[in-house]
Amino acid sequence: MSSEIPMRVAVVGATGFQGGAVARLLAERHHRVRTLTRRPEADRPPLPGAFFLAGDLGVPGEVRRLFAGATHAFVTMPLVYDETRVEAYARNIAEAALAAGTSRLVFNANTRVPLGPTDVAAFETRRLAERVLRDSGVPLVVVRPPVYLDNLFSPWNGPALVDDGVLAYPLPESARTAWLSHRGLAEAALAALTREGLEGRTFDIGGDRALTGRDLAAAFGRGLGRAVRYEELDPAVFERGLAQLLGPETAAGVAGIYHYMASGADPLLMADDDGVSSEVLGLEPAPVEEWVARQPWQVWSTDAEEPDADVRR
């Protein structure tokens, strides 16, 4: 396979931040992108070059319609943590990919996954989806990202960072984390879709190096040109805030990752893999401070007189 040959890619999750970043990069590289969505047309994000199909991952025929003619696929599961639903979604995707003769499917696990079983739904549902896809026989590559830098360019973090130099996040300060941007995920996904000989592989993708909370704050300080300090946010407080936005069930699913990390059971789960993934995938992740310097942080300043018309989200 060559990235020079246009692919027809079924992207599951393209209306979300992660799948959307992948869809945009694929379209930029002149690959054809199709995605499935339950959102009405007026509520769909701008994805130039992507073709939207109305449908649901829980309906096998609608998933087959998405995959019809797809040479490749990239899959990010929605924020669903019910095993029965996730297993059904994975089976529908696998059957559709096999029926279409899809030559490679890249599955984004949304998170790193511990080696052994846990009681955390965010890990176990993704482990289940991986197993269903792998056992189906579809040519599979799995990418497992750590935590996204883009989570920090938000109404929850932006004002405190810009006004007070405080970076609060629900990870222990000591947890070494290979923070990754959505664009970094997209670059890893493109490599996983196109590089030879990767079928059956699983990659713990991440940024250029693993950072403690103090290291992360220092990188943000360099990018922002001001002093920044890291504060550990209680995962329970994080979960309560998230519940107001996503509802208690989804919030509990997402926050389960942070409760697990706070327990200290696997302190290196989100760390780098000594550069193995970057080397095999041919990636050169940019330092965190470069990502920070490119974001329009001024939009979060309480001193801003008027919004910046060029804000990119």
C-alpha positions in Angstrom: 0.0 0.0 0.0 1.1 3.5 -0.7 -0.2 6.8 0.7 0.2 8.2 -2.9 -2.7 6.0 -4.0 -6.1 7.5 -3.1 -8.0 5.5 -0.6 -11.8 5.3 -0.1 -12.0 5.4 3.7 -15.0 4.7 5.9 -14.4 6.8 9.0 -16.5 5.8 12.0 -16.6 8.7 14.5 -15.8 11.5 12.1 -18.3 13.9 13.8 -16.2 13.7 17.0 -12.9 15.4 17.7 -10.7 12.4 17.2 -12.4 10.9 14.1 -12.9 14.4 12.8 -9.1 15.1 12.9 -8.4 11.9 11.0 -11.1 12.7 8.4 -9.7 16.2 7.8 -6.2 14.9 7.3 -7.4 12.2 4.9 -9.3 14.8 2.9 -6.3 17.1 2.9 -4.3 14.2 1.3 -7.0 13.7 -1.3 -8.4 10.5 0.0 -12.2 10.0 -0.2 -13.9 10.0 3.2 -17.3 8.6 4.1 -18.8 8.7 7.5 -22.0 7.6 9.3 -23.9 10.0 11.6 -27.1 10.3 13.5 -26.8 14.0 13.7 -29.1 16.2 11.6 -27.5 18.0 8.7 -27.5 21.4 10.5 -25.6 19.9 13.5 -22.8 18.3 11.6 -19.3 19.7 11.9 -17.6 21.1 8.9 -15.6 18.4 7.2 -14.7 19.5 3.7 -14.4 16.6 1.3 -16.3 14.2 3.5 -19.5 12.5 2.5 -22.1 12.0 5.3 -24.5 9.0 5.4 -27.3 9.1 7.9 -27.2 5.9 10.0 -26.5 4.1 13.2 -23.8 1.7 14.2 -26.4 -0.5 15.8 -28.1 -1.2 12.5 -26.1 -3.7 10.4 -27.5 -2.7 7.1 -26.6 1.0 7.6 -23.0 0.0 8.6 -22.7 -2.1 5.5 -23.8 0.9 3.4 -21.1 3.0 4.9 -18.4 0.3 4.1 -19.6 -0.4 0.6 -16.7 0.3 -1.7 -14.4 1.3 1.2 -10.8 0.2 0.6 -9.8 1.2 4.2 -11.5 2.1 7.4 -10.7 4.1 10.6 -12.9 3.4 13.6 -13.3 5.4 16.8 -16.2 4.1 19.0 -18.6 6.7 20.4 -18.6 7.5 24.1 -20.5 4.3 25.0 -19.4 2.0 27.8 -22.1 -0.7 27.7 -20.5 -4.0 26.8 -23.5 -5.3 24.9 -23.8 -2.2 22.7 -20.1 -1.9 22.1 -19.9 -5.6 21.1 -22.8 -5.2 18.7 -21.1 -2.1 17.1 -17.8 -4.0 16.7 -19.5 -7.0 15.1 -21.5 -4.8 12.7 -18.3 -3.0 11.7 -16.3 -6.3 11.3 -19.0 -7.9 9.2 -19.4 -4.8 7.0 -15.6 -4.5 6.5 -15.3 -8.2 5.5 -18.2 -7.9 3.1 -16.7 -4.9 1.5 -13.3 -6.5 1.2 -11.7 -3.6 3.1 -7.9 -4.1 2.9 -7.1 -2.6 6.3 -9.1 -1.3 9.3 -7.4 0.9 11.9 -9.1 0.8 15.3 -8.6 3.8 17.7 -9.0 2.4 21.2 -9.6 5.9 22.6 -7.2 5.1 25.4 -4.3 2.9 26.5 -5.5 -0.4 27.8 -3.9 -2.2 30.8 -2.3 -5.6 30.3 -4.6 -7.4 32.7 -8.4 -7.2 33.3 -9.8 -4.3 35.3 -13.2 -3.2 36.5 -13.0 0.0 34.3 -15.6 0.0 31.5 -13.6 2.5 29.4 -10.8 -0.1 29.2 -12.8 -3.3 29.1 -15.2 -2.2 26.4 -12.3 -1.2 24.1 -10.5 -4.4 24.9 -13.7 -6.2 23.9 -14.1 -4.3 20.6 -10.4 -5.0 19.7 -11.0 -8.7 20.3 -14.2 -8.8 18.2 -12.5 -7.1 15.3 -9.3 -9.2 15.6 -11.2 -12.5 15.8 -13.3 -11.6 12.8 -10.3 -11.9 10.5 -10.5 -8.3 9.2 -7.0 -6.9 8.5 -6.5 -4.9 11.7 -4.1 -2.4 13.2 -4.9 -1.0 16.6 -3.7 2.4 17.9 -4.0 3.2 21.6 -3.5 6.9 22.4 -2.8 8.3 25.9 -4.4 11.7 26.8 -5.1 14.5 24.4 -3.5 17.9 24.6 -6.7 19.3 23.0 -8.5 18.5 26.2 -6.6 21.4 27.7 -7.7 23.9 25.1 -11.2 24.2 26.6 -13.4 26.4 28.7 -12.4 24.3 31.8 -8.6 24.9 31.4 -8.2 27.9 29.1 -9.1 30.8 31.4 -7.1 29.4 34.4 -4.1 28.9 32.2 -4.2 32.3 30.5 -5.2 34.4 33.5 -3.6 32.5 36.5 -1.0 30.2 35.0 -2.8 27.2 36.5 -3.0 23.9 34.6 -5.4 21.6 36.5 -6.1 18.1 35.3 -7.3 14.8 36.9 -4.0 12.9 36.5 -1.4 12.5 39.3 1.5 14.9 39.0 3.8 11.9 39.0 2.0 10.0 36.2 4.4 10.2 33.2 2.1 10.9 30.2 2.9 11.0 26.5 0.4 13.8 25.7 -0.8 13.7 22.1 -2.7 16.2 19.9 -5.7 15.2 17.8 -3.5 16.1 14.8 -0.9 13.7 16.1 -3.5 11.0 16.3 -4.5 11.7 12.7 -0.9 11.4 11.5 -0.5 8.1 13.3 -3.8 6.9 11.8 -2.7 7.7 8.3 0.6 5.9 8.8 -1.3 2.9 10.3 -3.6 2.9 7.2 -0.8 3.0 4.6 2.5 1.6 5.8 3.3 -2.0 4.8 3.4 -5.0 7.0 1.4 -3.7 10.0 -1.5 -6.1 10.1 -2.1 -7.5 13.5 0.0 -4.9 15.3 -1.0 -2.8 18.3 0.7 0.6 18.9 0.8 2.7 22.0 1.0 6.0 20.2 1.9 9.2 21.9 3.8 12.5 21.9 7.5 13.0 21.6 8.2 12.1 25.3 6.4 11.3 28.5 5.9 14.2 30.9 5.1 14.5 34.6 2.6 17.2 35.6 5.5 19.5 36.4 7.1 18.8 33.0 3.8 19.5 31.3 3.4 22.8 33.1 7.0 23.8 32.2 6.2 23.0 28.5 3.1 25.0 28.7 5.0 27.9 30.3 7.5 27.8 27.4 4.7 27.8 24.8 2.7 30.6 26.6 5.7 32.7 27.7 4.6 32.8 31.3 5.0 30.7 34.5 2.6 27.8 34.7 2.0 25.4 37.6 0.3 22.0 37.6 -2.5 21.1 40.0 -3.9 17.7 40.4 -7.7 17.8 40.0 -9.7 15.3 42.0 -11.2 12.8 39.5 -14.5 12.9 41.4 -14.7 16.7 40.8 -13.8 16.2 37.2 -16.6 13.5 36.9 -19.2 15.8 38.4 -18.3 18.6 36.0 -18.4 16.2 33.0 -21.8 14.8 34.1 -23.3 18.2 33.6 -22.1 18.2 30.0 -22.4 14.5 28.9 -24.7 13.0 31.5 -23.8 10.8 34.5 -23.4 7.5 32.6 -21.0 8.8 30.0 -19.1 10.9 32.5 -18.6 7.8 34.7 -17.2 6.0 31.7 -14.7 8.7 30.8 -13.8 9.4 34.4 -13.1 5.7 35.1 -9.8 6.2 33.4 -8.8 9.0 35.7 -10.0 7.2 38.9 -7.8 4.2 37.7 -4.8 6.4 37.2 -5.3 8.1 40.6 -5.2 4.6 42.2 -1.6 4.2 41.2 -2.3 0.7 39.9 -0.5 1.2 36.6 1.5 4.5 36.8 3.2 4.1 33.4 0.0 3.2 31.5 0.0 6.6 29.7 3.8 6.9 29.2 5.7 6.6 26.0 6.8 3.2 24.5 10.5 4.2 24.1 9.8 5.5 20.6 8.9 2.1 19.1 5.6 3.3 17.7 7.0 6.5 16.3 9.8 4.6 14.6 7.7 1.9 13.1 5.0 4.4 11.9 7.6 6.9 10.7 6.3 9.7 13.0 8.1 12.7 14.4 5.8 14.1 17.1 6.3 17.8 17.8 7.2 18.9 21.3 4.3 20.0 23.5 5.5 23.6 23.6 5.2 23.8 19.8 1.5 22.7 20.0 0.9 25.1 22.8 2.4 28.0 20.9 0.1 27.4 17.9 -3.2 27.6 19.9 -5.2 30.9 20.1 -5.2 31.0 23.9 -6.2 34.6 24.0 -9.9 33.6 23.4 -10.0 32.3 27.0 -8.7 35.4 28.6 -11.2 37.2 30.8 -9.5 40.5 29.7 -10.3 39.8 26.0 -12.3 42.8 24.7 -13.8 40.9 21.8 -13.5 37.4 20.4 -10.9 36.5 17.8 -12.6 35.9 14.5 -10.0 33.3 13.5 -10.5 30.9 16.4 -10.0 27.3 15.3 -11.6 24.5 17.3 
